[in-house]
């Protein structure tokens, strides 16, 4: 399904079927042909990358994720619905929000 902006959305079933048939819509030759300047321009124009500082990689840390535990958790319906509306991975996002809260709370304590 294509929207007015030309963005095409596929279901996971469609994607799996395309992969099974060996279809790939990535124009890898076009990507490999780009110059360093073109890549830099594309990165600079990416709205998802706008807030990322140039030296972000200097702060990067390799870390093994902690093991997770299965639990039953009661959440307000509207809160859960909001996270689910953001798309797949809502449980991971809930975990990330809780982790950010814990980290901020830890900074406030002596």
Secondary structure, DSSP 8 states (H G I E B T S, - for coil): -B-TTS-B---HHHHHHHHHTT-----HHHHHH--HHHHHHHHHT-GGGTTS-TTGGGG-----------------HHHHHHHHHT-S-HHHHHHHHHHHHHHHHHHH--
